[in-house]
Amino acid sequence: MDVGSVDEVLSTTRAVRKRLDLTRPVGRDVILECIRLAMQAPTASNAQDWRWLVITDAGKRAAVAEIYRSIGAQYLTHAAATEPDPQTRRVYRSALALTETLAAVPVHVIPCLQRRIDERDRLVAASAWASIIPAGWSFLLALRSRGLGSVWTTMHLAREAEVAELLGIPATVTQAALFPVAYTVGSGFRPASRPPAETVTFWDTWGEH
C-alpha cells in the first residue's frame, strides 16, 4: 500500500464549493465507481441499508437548490458579515456562494438510510448514523482520488419532507446529506490548518495529555 498516496487523499479531501467545475459533465460510471467503494464501508449489524439517490435532471436539481437557498441564504449572509474569525468567515462566504450555484452543479447525491432514525434513543441513533457516515465519507474520498470534489451539506434537511416529496423518497427513508458533485477546477488542494494532535488528544483520563 502506498501510504503517501493514501495520506494525501485523506489530508487534501476538502469541502469544495467554489472550485466545482459547472461546465464539465460527470458520467454515470464514475459516480457508480465511487458508490461501489463507499459500499465497502461497515454498517451497524451488517444492515447494508445505505441507499444513494443521484440527481442529474436539471429541473430537479434546480428545485432542490431553491429549497436549499431558501433555508440558507439569509443565515449565511448574516454569518458571513458578522463572523470575526477570518478563516470561518471565508467558509461562510463559500457556503453562501454555493446557494447561488447549486442548481448548476451537474450531479447531486443524497445518501440515505432505508429506515427512519429515532433521535430519542441515542444508541439506536448513533448506530444508524454510523451506518451511513463512513460510507458517505468514503464516497467523498473516492471522488477526490478521481479528480472530483464535493462538500458534505445538510442544509436541505430542514425541509427533508419537501425534498422527499419532490424526489419520490419514501417516508420510511432517512436522508443524511446532500453532496453536490463535479470535477474540480485545478487539483492543488492542500492540508488544512489544524492544531497539533497532541493538544486535542487525552490519554486514559479526560484532560490528560
C-alpha positions as CSV (number, residue, x, y, z in Angstrom):
1,M,0.0,0.0,0.0
2,D,1.3,3.4,-1.0
3,V,0.9,5.2,2.4
4,G,1.9,8.5,0.9
5,S,-0.9,8.5,-1.7
6,V,-3.4,7.4,0.9
7,D,-2.3,10.1,3.3
8,E,-2.5,12.7,0.5
9,V,-6.2,11.8,-0.2
10,L,-7.0,11.8,3.5
11,S,-5.4,15.1,4.1
12,T,-6.5,17.0,1.0
13,T,-10.1,16.0,0.6
14,R,-11.5,19.4,1.2
15,A,-15.0,20.9,1.3
16,V,-15.2,22.1,-2.3
17,R,-17.7,24.7,-3.2
18,K,-16.2,27.5,-5.3
19,R,-13.9,25.2,-7.3
20,L,-16.6,22.9,-8.7
21,D,-16.5,22.9,-12.5
22,L,-20.0,23.7,-13.5
23,T,-19.3,23.1,-17.2
24,R,-17.8,19.6,-17.3
25,P,-20.2,16.7,-17.4
26,V,-19.9,13.9,-14.8
27,G,-20.5,10.4,-16.2
28,R,-22.7,7.8,-14.6
29,D,-19.9,5.4,-14.5
30,V,-17.6,7.4,-12.2
31,I,-20.5,8.0,-9.8
32,L,-21.2,4.3,-9.6
33,E,-17.4,3.6,-9.1
34,C,-17.4,5.8,-6.1
35,I,-20.6,4.3,-4.7
36,R,-19.2,0.8,-5.1
37,L,-16.2,1.9,-3.0
38,A,-18.5,3.6,-0.5
39,M,-20.5,0.4,-0.1
40,Q,-17.4,-1.3,1.3
41,A,-17.8,0.8,4.5
42,P,-19.1,-1.1,7.5
43,T,-22.7,-0.8,8.6
44,A,-24.3,-1.5,12.0
45,S,-25.4,-5.1,12.3
46,N,-24.3,-5.6,8.7
47,A,-27.6,-4.0,7.7
48,Q,-26.2,-2.6,4.4
49,D,-29.2,-0.3,4.3
50,W,-27.5,2.7,2.7
51,R,-29.2,3.9,-0.5
52,W,-28.0,6.6,-2.9
53,L,-30.2,9.0,-4.8
54,V,-28.3,10.5,-7.7
55,I,-29.9,13.6,-9.3
56,T,-28.9,14.7,-12.7
57,D,-32.2,16.1,-14.0
58,A,-31.7,19.8,-14.4
59,G,-35.3,20.7,-13.2
60,K,-35.0,18.6,-10.1
61,R,-31.6,20.0,-9.3
62,A,-33.0,23.5,-9.6
63,A,-35.9,22.6,-7.3
64,V,-33.6,21.1,-4.7
65,A,-31.3,24.1,-5.0
66,E,-34.2,26.6,-4.5
67,I,-35.1,24.7,-1.3
68,Y,-31.5,24.8,-0.2
69,R,-31.2,28.6,-1.0
70,S,-34.4,29.4,0.8
71,I,-33.1,27.8,4.0
72,G,-29.6,29.0,4.0
73,A,-29.1,32.3,2.1
74,Q,-30.3,34.7,4.8
75,Y,-28.5,32.9,7.6
76,L,-25.2,32.6,5.7
77,T,-25.4,36.2,4.6
78,H,-25.6,37.3,8.2
79,A,-23.0,34.8,9.3
80,A,-20.5,35.9,6.6
81,A,-21.0,39.6,7.6
82,T,-20.6,39.2,11.3
83,E,-18.2,36.3,11.9
84,P,-15.0,37.8,13.4
85,D,-12.6,34.8,12.6
86,P,-11.2,35.3,9.1
87,Q,-11.0,31.6,8.3
88,T,-14.5,30.8,9.5
89,R,-15.8,33.9,7.6
90,R,-14.3,32.5,4.4
91,V,-16.1,29.3,5.0
92,Y,-19.4,31.1,5.4
93,R,-18.8,33.1,2.2
94,S,-18.0,29.9,0.4
95,A,-21.2,28.3,1.7
96,L,-23.2,31.4,0.7
97,A,-21.8,31.2,-2.9
98,L,-22.9,27.6,-3.1
99,T,-26.5,28.7,-2.5
100,E,-26.3,30.6,-5.8
101,T,-24.5,27.9,-7.9
102,L,-26.0,24.6,-6.5
103,A,-28.5,24.3,-9.3
104,A,-25.7,24.3,-11.9
105,V,-23.6,21.6,-10.2
106,P,-24.0,18.7,-12.6
107,V,-24.8,16.0,-10.1
108,H,-26.4,16.0,-6.7
109,V,-26.1,12.8,-4.5
110,I,-28.3,12.2,-1.4
111,P,-27.0,9.4,0.8
112,C,-29.9,7.8,2.6
113,L,-30.7,5.1,5.1
114,Q,-33.6,2.8,4.4
115,R,-35.1,3.4,7.8
116,R,-36.2,6.3,10.0
117,I,-33.9,7.3,12.8
118,D,-35.4,7.8,16.3
119,E,-33.2,10.5,17.8
120,R,-34.7,9.9,21.2
121,D,-32.8,6.6,21.5
122,R,-29.2,7.7,21.5
123,L,-27.8,4.2,21.0
124,V,-30.1,3.4,18.1
125,A,-29.5,6.8,16.5
126,A,-25.7,6.5,16.9
127,S,-25.7,3.1,15.3
128,A,-27.8,4.3,12.4
129,W,-25.6,7.3,11.7
130,A,-22.6,5.0,12.0
131,S,-24.1,3.1,9.1
132,I,-24.2,6.0,6.6
133,I,-21.5,8.5,7.7
134,P,-18.5,6.1,7.0
135,A,-20.0,5.3,3.6
136,G,-20.6,9.0,2.8
137,W,-17.0,9.9,3.6
138,S,-15.7,7.0,1.6
139,F,-17.7,8.4,-1.3
140,L,-16.1,11.8,-0.9
141,L,-12.6,10.3,-0.7
142,A,-13.3,8.3,-3.9
143,L,-14.4,11.4,-5.7
144,R,-11.2,13.2,-4.6
145,S,-9.0,10.4,-6.0
146,R,-10.7,10.7,-9.4
147,G,-10.4,14.5,-9.7
148,L,-13.9,15.3,-8.5
149,G,-14.9,17.3,-5.5
150,S,-17.9,17.9,-3.2
151,V,-18.9,19.1,0.2
152,W,-21.0,17.4,2.9
153,T,-24.1,19.6,3.3
154,T,-27.1,19.2,5.5
155,M,-29.0,22.4,5.0
156,H,-31.8,20.9,3.0
157,L,-32.7,18.5,5.9
158,A,-34.6,21.4,7.5
159,R,-37.2,20.7,4.8
160,E,-36.4,17.0,4.3
161,A,-40.1,16.0,3.8
162,E,-40.4,18.6,0.9
163,V,-37.3,17.2,-0.8
164,A,-38.6,13.7,-0.3
165,E,-41.9,14.5,-2.0
166,L,-40.1,16.2,-4.9
167,L,-37.8,13.2,-5.4
168,G,-40.2,10.4,-4.5
169,I,-38.3,9.3,-1.4
170,P,-40.5,7.1,0.8
171,A,-41.4,8.4,4.3
172,T,-39.6,5.3,5.7
173,V,-36.2,6.6,4.4
174,T,-33.9,9.0,6.2
175,Q,-31.8,11.4,4.1
176,A,-28.4,12.0,5.6
177,A,-26.8,14.7,3.5
178,L,-26.6,16.4,0.1
179,F,-23.4,16.1,-1.9
180,P,-23.0,18.5,-4.9
181,V,-20.6,16.6,-7.2
182,A,-18.5,18.0,-10.0
183,Y,-14.9,17.8,-11.4
184,T,-12.7,20.4,-9.6
185,V,-11.1,23.4,-11.1
186,G,-7.5,22.5,-10.6
187,S,-6.2,19.8,-8.3
188,G,-3.9,21.7,-5.9
189,F,-5.7,21.1,-2.7
190,R,-3.6,21.2,0.5
191,P,-4.0,20.1,4.1
192,A,-6.0,22.5,6.2
193,S,-4.5,24.3,9.2
194,R,-5.3,22.2,12.3
195,P,-4.0,22.3,15.9
196,P,-1.4,19.7,16.8
197,A,-3.0,16.3,17.5
198,E,-1.3,16.3,21.0
199,T,-3.5,19.3,22.0
200,V,-6.8,17.6,21.4
201,T,-5.9,14.0,22.5
202,F,-6.3,12.8,26.0
203,W,-4.9,9.5,27.4
204,D,-6.8,7.4,29.9
205,T,-8.4,10.3,31.6
206,W,-10.2,13.3,30.2
207,G,-7.9,16.3,30.2
208,E,-4.7,14.3,30.5
209,H,-2.4,14.9,27.5
